[in-house]
């Protein structure tokens, strides 16, 4: 049955004829199919009582469907003949009564503000006596003669993801005695108004005189809601006749709660499967819808977390010093960049103790770029290629890190691909050099030095990928900082100056050996022509040597040595 007009009293009348004594159940549900466990109204019709069963649906809002189920009791095999009749009566033509068979309700006007779920419901008094509307709240005067008041307000898809807030201020008039037992009952219901006698327990509020009450309902259902205010006096007839109360109430809808999650929570707008809703993100171990549950709170832990996450970045300092000592200035700059922005990003990423040098999103982006670039730069530095090509690849790697972080900084697949390509490039240069020189490159000593770095980096990746959770993030991620920064010191290549000095030393040793061979051949030479030839050979061998030395000084020293040897030989003859 479709309700086309609101504020209506609906009666469901079922006429029955039995051939055998069987009970018949009638279940009714609004906007849903009823069953034995889920229903809004239910009654059992017995042949011994009457042949007509009636269920009154006190008051239903417009544009709702009423589903009715008629079923025989289990085990009944006889036929039951029934006649169903649904009757609707407009409540506006009836007087409201104490038992709530028909309560007249007043509409509201919804005012929307600039934020999600931020609404204010203003009742339209419509000839209601003793009603005073204000800018943000409504005040009514209630007594024995005006004992029930109801308003209706709509909740739709625009505010189901927020919180419905109800504020009440009940004040007794000056003529009311302090000892008078008078109060107000509030009933919140869907589809139709309810009184205190048949209101659901969780939606019934008792407010004594001269008191304030606030109630919040998170994520209300889509429906036409009713707020019923009822004046109740439990004293004598004479006292209750003069027990007027002033009730000021306000109906609003807001994000999260009216207190905006308090001190230890942040109100966020979230999206899940195309559903938008507001929720409190609690910090420092606080829990609950409004972040008020402190049973597992740990404020001191937040201070330890900020210390661990920031100070652990200081482990980059040894790597920076080592890079500077080996004249790897670009690498040192990247490591300093990573250390600096990682420190301030984690200082800004805290809940309570936080310090941001600029916007959080900017700090996060620079931290991710610095971390990605440090991996790429370190791997390229280990490659066996000329320094000029390395510098070009440094810039290319940095631009790639900026591009992929601008695309999606939380995509781990693109990070793994970037590091894998860099690692494969470095290993390929080692293989090519080893094949060209026909010996292992890097040397075994160098590989033994690199292995601890790989072990540290591998341990850090395992902790980061499989061990790190929200609860242990503050110390596991700090260990990740320490392991990755320590591994850099094993990856950085030796200083180029050392290699140059070693080449020069090997060249000088080779020259001395060749000079000794020349002198020995001169002793057994038959004439001076062989001496000159040996001298020219020694000079030609030296000229082809690879070390970068002063060729003029070396040539003169060899010539002087050769002349001295020749003079000694002539004197002996």
C-alpha positions, 0 to 999 in steps of 0.5 A: 500500500502506497501512502500518498498523503502524510499525517494519516492514520492507517487501519489495516482490517482483516476479515477471516473465515476458518474451516478449522481452528488456526491462528493467522499472523499479520505482519506489517513493515514500512518500506520493507518486506516483513518476516517473522523477525523483522517487522514494525507491527504484528498481531495474531488473529485467533478464531476463538477471539474474533473473525475481524483483526485490526492493526492501526498504524498510528501515523505515516509520512507521505511517499512510503510503502506499507508491506503487509504479510498474512500467514497461517501458523505452522502446521495448519492445513485447513483453508482460511478465507480473508478480506483485507481492507486498508483505510486512511484518515487524515490526522489534520481533521482529528484532535491529538490525544494523550495516547498518540493515536494521531499527532499533528506535526509541523514541517521544517525548512532546511537551511544548508551552509557551505560545508558537507552535511552542515544543515539547520532545520527551522520549524514552521509554526503554522498557527501553533500557539505559544510558538516563538521561532528565532534565528537558529532555535525554536522556543515553545511553551508547554503546559497541561493544555498544550502537552504534545508538540511534533515537528518533522524533518527530512534526512536524505542523501545529502546528510546521511553521512553526517551526524544529527544533533539535537539540543534542548533547554528546558526551563520552568516558568517563574510560577512553577514551584521548585518541588513540582515534579514536571519534565519533558519527554522527547521521542525521535522516530522515523516515518511517523511520530511516537509518544513516550508510551510506545517510543523505542528505548534508545530514542526516548529522552527524559529532560527534567526542568531547568536542564540542558541536554544534547543528543547526537545520532551518527549516520541517520537513515534516509527517512522523514523523521519526527521529533515529538515533545511531550509535557509530563506532570506527576503531581496533583491536578491543581499543581499540574494545571500551573506547571508551564515549561519553556522548551528551546530546541534546535535540530542541526546536521553537521560533520562528525560531531558538534564538538568536531571530535574534541582535542584528540581527533580530526574530522575528515570527509572520507569516500568508500565505494562512492559513499561520502561520509564524515568521521573522526580520525582519533590520535594518541590512542583515543578511540570512539566515534567522537574520540572520547574513549581514553582507555588505550590512550598514550599521549607520552607515546606521541612524544617518543614517536616524534623523537624516534622518527626525526632523530633517526634521520641523523644517521645520514650524516656519516654517509654525507661526510663519507661522500664529501671525503671521496669528493662525491659532492652530488651524492652528498647533496642528495643525501642531505636533501633526503635527511632534511626533508624527511626530518621535517616531514615526520615532525609535521606528520605527528598528532600532538607534537608537530612542527611544520615548516610549510604545508604538509603536502609539500613536505610529503612530496619532497620527502618522497622525492628525496627518498626515491632519488637517494636510491637511484643516485646510490645505484648509479654511483656504483656503476662503472661508467665515466663521471660525466655520464653519471651526472647526466643519469643523476639528472635523468633519475631525479626528473623521473622521481619527480614525475612518478611522485607527481603521478602517485606517490603511494604507488609502490609498483612504480618505485620497485620498477624504478629501483629495479631498472637502476640496479639492472643498469649498474650490474650490466656495467659490471658485467660488460667491464668484466668481459672486456678486461677478462677479470672480475669487476668489481674485485672480490675485496670490493664485493665483500665490502658491498655485501654488508650494505646489501644485507642492511638494505634487504633487512630494511626493505623486509621491515618496511614491507612486511613488519611495519603497521600503524601501531609500530610505525614509529619505531619500525620506520625509524629502524628503516631510516637507520638501516638504509642510511647505514647501507649507503656507506658500504655502497659508495665507491672509493675516491678517484684520487686513490685510483690515480695514485695507484696507477702512477705507482704501478707505472713507476715500478714498471719504469724502474724494472725496464731501466734495469733491463736496459743497463744490463743489456748495455754491459754486454753490448758490442758497440754504442749503437746498441746502447742508443737503440736500447735507450730509444726503446726505453724511452719509447716504452715509457712514452706509451705508459698510461700514467699522467705524469710530467713527460719532460722530467721523466725523459730527462731523468732517464736520459741522464741515467743512460748517459751516466751508464755509457760513460762508466762503460767506456771508462771500463773498456 
